Amino acid sequence: MTLDPDVERLIRAAMRERGTSFKEALNQAVRDGFSNTRPRRRKFVQKTYDMGAPQLFRWDKALTVAEAMEDEELLRRMAQRK
């Protein structure tokens, strides 16, 4: 088994802190890694809210509607200048 240099540094630091051998520190690190003592993340649940009556507006066409409204406003302004 070959350890990456950063992993070896972590094991050696654990050896110094605990006063244990390399083998004991490595085995404990592996046990800790496989144990379920770490807190589990809660599943993300998106909250939804009822918006009342069914919407008649098609949200997938919102940009098209916005462009049309902008065009109408520009035409209205141009007509006022004449």
VOPAGU-2260 file (C-alpha; in pm, 1 decimal, decimal comma):
REM VOPAGU-2260
SITE   aa  ch    i         X         Y         Z
SITE  MET   A    0       0,0       0,0       0,0
SITE  THR   A    1     128,8     345,5     -90,2
SITE  LEU   A    2       6,9     654,3      93,1
SITE  ASP   A    3       2,9     999,5     -59,3
SITE  PRO   A    4     236,3    1242,0     119,2
SITE  ASP   A    5     -50,8    1445,8     266,1
SITE  VAL   A    6    -213,1    1130,8     407,2
SITE  GLU   A    7     115,0    1018,4     559,5
SITE  ARG   A    8     149,2    1358,4     730,0
SITE  LEU   A    9    -199,8    1320,5     877,1
SITE  ILE   A   10    -121,3     970,8    1008,2
SITE  ARG   A   11     207,6    1086,8    1158,8
SITE  ALA   A   12      31,0    1381,2    1325,1
SITE  ALA   A   13    -224,1    1140,8    1473,7
SITE  MET   A   14      63,5     923,4    1599,0
SITE  ARG   A   15     216,4    1218,8    1783,1
SITE  GLU   A   16    -116,5    1334,2    1929,7
SITE  ARG   A   17    -218,4     990,6    2054,7
SITE  GLY   A   18     123,4     841,4    2122,6
SITE  THR   A   19      45,6     537,7    1906,4
SITE  SER   A   20     230,2     343,1    1640,1
SITE  PHE   A   21     192,9     404,6    1267,4
SITE  LYS   A   22      -8,5      82,2    1234,4
SITE  GLU   A   23    -249,9     177,8    1514,1
SITE  ALA   A   24    -298,1     532,0    1380,2
SITE  LEU   A   25    -360,7     402,5    1027,6
SITE  ASN   A   26    -607,4     136,4    1142,4
SITE  GLN   A   27    -797,0     389,6    1353,5
SITE  ALA   A   28    -814,5     632,5    1060,9
SITE  VAL   A   29    -957,6     358,0     838,6
SITE  ARG   A   30   -1208,4     257,7    1108,0
SITE  ASP   A   31   -1314,7     621,2    1152,1
SITE  GLY   A   32   -1354,3     656,3     776,9
SITE  PHE   A   33   -1582,1     354,3     751,4
SITE  SER   A   34   -1779,3     414,0    1068,6
SITE  ASN   A   35   -2117,4     580,2    1064,9
SITE  THR   A   36   -2032,4     809,2    1354,0
SITE  ARG   A   37   -2020,1    1113,0    1127,3
SITE  PRO   A   38   -2346,6    1305,7    1118,8
SITE  ARG   A   39   -2554,5    1214,2     818,7
SITE  ARG   A   40   -2674,7    1493,1     598,9
SITE  ARG   A   41   -3045,1    1543,6     593,6
SITE  LYS   A   42   -3215,0    1493,1     261,4
SITE  PHE   A   43   -3298,8    1824,8      96,4
SITE  VAL   A   44   -3671,5    1879,4      61,9
SITE  GLN   A   45   -3797,7    2177,1    -136,2
SITE  LYS   A   46   -4090,6    2345,4      32,4
SITE  THR   A   47   -4379,7    2416,4    -199,9
SITE  TYR   A   48   -4678,4    2639,7    -153,1
SITE  ASP   A   49   -5020,1    2639,6    -313,5
SITE  MET   A   50   -5061,0    2950,8    -525,7
SITE  GLY   A   51   -5437,8    2929,3    -542,3
SITE  ALA   A   52   -5624,3    2891,4    -869,0
SITE  PRO   A   53   -5448,1    2730,0   -1164,8
SITE  GLN   A   54   -5225,9    2974,6   -1350,7
SITE  LEU   A   55   -5327,8    3053,8   -1705,8
SITE  PHE   A   56   -4991,4    3211,9   -1786,1
SITE  ARG   A   57   -4736,0    2986,8   -1951,5
SITE  TRP   A   58   -4409,7    3049,7   -1765,2
SITE  ASP   A   59   -4207,8    2876,6   -2036,0
SITE  LYS   A   60   -4309,8    3163,7   -2267,1
SITE  ALA   A   61   -4230,3    3445,7   -2022,6
SITE  LEU   A   62   -3938,6    3585,1   -2224,8
SITE  THR   A   63   -4148,8    3596,1   -2539,2
SITE  VAL   A   64   -4421,3    3785,8   -2356,1
SITE  ALA   A   65   -4166,3    4028,0   -2206,0
SITE  GLU   A   66   -4018,9    4095,8   -2550,9
SITE  ALA   A   67   -4364,5    4161,9   -2694,2
SITE  MET   A   68   -4447,3    4401,7   -2409,8
SITE  GLU   A   69   -4120,3    4585,8   -2460,1
SITE  ASP   A   70   -4186,8    4614,3   -2835,0
SITE  GLU   A   71   -4533,6    4754,3   -2767,4
SITE  GLU   A   72   -4391,1    5013,0   -2528,0
SITE  LEU   A   73   -4126,5    5120,7   -2778,4
SITE  LEU   A   74   -4388,9    5157,9   -3051,6
SITE  ARG   A   75   -4610,4    5360,7   -2814,3
SITE  ARG   A   76   -4322,4    5595,7   -2732,5
SITE  MET   A   77   -4232,2    5636,5   -3099,2
SITE  ALA   A   78   -4595,1    5718,4   -3180,2
SITE  GLN   A   79   -4602,8    5990,2   -2912,3
SITE  ARG   A   80   -4300,4    6167,3   -3067,1
SITE  LYS   A   81   -4475,9    6231,2   -3399,9
